Amino acid sequence: MAQRRAGKLVLVTGGARSGKSRFALDRARESGERLAYVATARPGDPEMEARIARHRSERGDGWLLIEEPDDPAGALSSLGAEAVVLDCLTLWLSNLLERRKDEEILEEDAPRLLAAAGRFQGLLVVVTNEVGLGIVPATPLGRRFRDVAGFVNQRFATEADEVYVIWAGMPQRLK
């Protein structure tokens, strides 16, 4: 991206159930700005529907909700200077991996989202999963997901103004 950022980009990473989303919500609330939540989850089964319902209840009222599993860059361009939580990069990548090649994601989709983040005027808190700390996935799709997510996470971390990793509910600032 290498351009001056309009707003502030914060990346929040960590493992599953580490407290990433809670931290991201609190970080956005601290800004005192209007709150918006860009959700990338696709409710495809009862378990995912339950996760989405849990996230809705954790947010509470007062959030503009934009459900955008495929084009979070477009969603960001429609927002003003709100404090936005984009949750999450890895679900978005899962959605893309169903129909896009790795090169398309890394050379088109991720740069487009990073450019939208760079133009965003407010606070943007992006949640992602750290997927590289576990075992090597047993399937080609699992390895593909891990690799693409790792590269996208690196790009976002490089461009972010602040980066946090959440360990067992405890944030550690990396940048």
Wavefront OBJ file of the C-alpha trace (Angstrom):
o trace
v 0.000 0.000 0.000
v 2.752 2.460 0.966
v 0.377 5.422 1.124
v -0.525 7.657 4.009
v -3.423 6.156 5.913
v -6.532 8.284 6.322
v -7.713 6.697 9.577
v -6.270 4.137 11.963
v -5.896 0.430 11.226
v -5.691 -1.990 14.144
v -5.119 -5.717 13.570
v -6.180 -8.183 16.260
v -5.032 -11.784 15.921
v -4.922 -14.874 18.087
v -6.259 -18.391 18.301
v -9.824 -19.625 18.349
v -11.750 -18.473 21.416
v -8.822 -16.349 22.589
v -10.925 -13.200 23.092
v -10.097 -11.436 19.807
v -13.612 -10.261 19.039
v -14.242 -9.033 22.582
v -11.002 -7.049 22.493
v -11.882 -5.616 19.053
v -15.350 -4.552 20.231
v -13.909 -2.878 23.337
v -11.240 -1.114 21.249
v -13.906 0.285 18.922
v -16.155 1.352 21.813
v -13.257 3.263 23.419
v -13.093 5.530 20.365
v -16.366 7.224 21.240
v -17.366 7.140 17.548
v -20.468 5.663 15.943
v -20.027 1.905 15.812
v -20.289 -0.385 12.804
v -19.644 -4.099 12.512
v -18.778 -5.730 9.193
v -19.469 -9.450 9.506
v -17.921 -11.875 7.044
v -19.501 -15.063 8.406
v -21.836 -17.009 6.178
v -24.575 -18.761 8.197
v -24.453 -22.133 6.465
v -25.289 -24.536 9.277
v -26.840 -24.530 12.770
v -23.463 -24.358 14.527
v -22.399 -21.263 12.549
v -25.823 -19.699 13.108
v -25.312 -20.179 16.873
v -21.869 -18.513 16.661
v -23.355 -15.560 14.802
v -26.119 -15.231 17.406
v -23.527 -15.284 20.201
v -21.534 -12.508 18.498
v -24.705 -10.435 18.070
v -25.528 -10.718 21.762
v -21.942 -9.833 22.768
v -22.103 -6.667 20.647
v -25.392 -5.514 22.058
v -27.360 -2.602 20.654
v -25.880 0.491 19.092
v -23.962 -1.161 16.250
v -24.697 -0.728 12.576
v -24.460 -4.271 11.215
v -23.266 -4.943 7.681
v -23.212 -8.609 6.737
v -20.746 -8.909 3.876
v -19.153 -12.346 3.474
v -17.681 -11.620 0.048
v -16.839 -7.913 -0.320
v -15.764 -6.228 2.920
v -13.825 -3.665 0.844
v -17.085 -2.526 -0.700
v -18.706 -2.369 2.727
v -15.897 -0.140 4.030
v -16.274 2.229 1.111
v -19.920 2.766 2.054
v -19.087 3.860 5.612
v -18.025 7.247 6.933
v -15.742 7.892 9.890
v -17.248 5.325 12.208
v -15.297 2.973 14.407
v -15.608 -0.285 12.489
v -14.881 -3.839 13.525
v -14.267 -6.146 10.559
v -14.726 -9.686 11.858
v -12.999 -11.583 10.398
v -10.353 -11.902 7.712
v -10.071 -15.668 7.981
v -13.806 -16.263 7.484
v -13.669 -13.947 4.482
v -10.722 -15.927 3.106
v -12.630 -19.180 3.652
v -15.468 -17.756 1.580
v -13.055 -16.753 -1.196
v -11.170 -20.060 -1.245
v -14.377 -21.775 -2.359
v -14.251 -20.007 -5.716
v -10.988 -18.075 -6.168
v -7.414 -19.153 -6.850
v -4.750 -18.330 -4.272
v -3.057 -15.921 -6.684
v -6.336 -14.038 -7.232
v -6.822 -13.674 -3.494
v -3.247 -12.567 -2.851
v -2.873 -10.316 -5.899
v -6.405 -8.896 -6.238
v -8.725 -9.428 -3.262
v -6.358 -8.822 -0.349
v -4.746 -5.719 -1.942
v -8.230 -4.346 -2.694
v -9.249 -4.756 0.953
v -5.959 -3.242 2.145
v -6.482 -0.260 -0.163
v -10.010 0.220 1.202
v -8.574 0.047 4.730
v -6.022 2.688 3.778
v -8.729 5.035 2.519
v -11.020 4.487 5.494
v -11.365 7.693 7.521
v -12.143 6.239 10.946
v -10.863 3.547 13.261
v -10.834 0.135 11.605
v -10.263 -2.856 13.876
v -9.683 -6.010 11.843
v -9.958 -9.421 13.494
v -8.129 -12.442 12.113
v -7.110 -15.881 13.309
v -3.500 -16.900 13.740
v -3.560 -20.223 11.931
v 0.138 -21.021 11.776
v 0.823 -22.165 15.325
v -0.764 -25.611 15.110
v 0.036 -28.780 13.272
v 0.415 -28.866 9.505
v -3.102 -29.467 8.138
v -3.671 -32.952 6.765
v -5.552 -31.857 3.643
v -4.481 -29.771 0.659
v -7.369 -27.338 1.285
v -6.311 -26.960 4.924
v -2.713 -26.216 3.940
v -3.894 -23.806 1.261
v -6.058 -21.968 3.792
v -3.223 -21.770 6.327
v -0.793 -20.429 3.744
v -3.129 -17.824 2.233
v -4.252 -16.662 5.692
v -0.632 -16.378 6.812
v 0.326 -14.219 3.838
v -2.751 -11.981 4.195
v -2.181 -11.601 7.937
v 1.426 -10.549 7.272
v 0.302 -7.897 4.807
v -2.288 -6.488 7.195
v 0.167 -6.506 10.098
v 2.733 -4.623 8.012
v 0.212 -1.908 7.122
v -1.499 -1.700 10.517
v -0.838 1.148 12.925
v -1.306 -1.231 15.858
v -1.154 -5.021 16.062
v -2.294 -7.107 19.008
v -2.216 -10.825 19.644
v -4.667 -12.189 22.186
v -3.461 -15.063 24.359
v -6.112 -16.649 26.623
v -8.019 -13.376 26.798
v -4.908 -11.299 27.463
v -3.834 -8.789 24.817
v -0.200 -8.346 23.924
v 0.689 -5.357 21.762
v 3.132 -6.265 19.004
v 3.161 -2.955 17.158
l 1 2 3 4 5 6 7 8 9 10 11 12 13 14 15 16 17 18 19 20 21 22 23 24 25 26 27 28 29 30 31 32 33 34 35 36 37 38 39 40 41 42 43 44 45 46 47 48 49 50 51 52 53 54 55 56 57 58 59 60 61 62 63 64 65 66 67 68 69 70 71 72 73 74 75 76 77 78 79 80 81 82 83 84 85 86 87 88 89 90 91 92 93 94 95 96 97 98 99 100 101 102 103 104 105 106 107 108 109 110 111 112 113 114 115 116 117 118 119 120 121 122 123 124 125 126 127 128 129 130 131 132 133 134 135 136 137 138 139 140 141 142 143 144 145 146 147 148 149 150 151 152 153 154 155 156 157 158 159 160 161 162 163 164 165 166 167 168 169 170 171 172 173 174 175
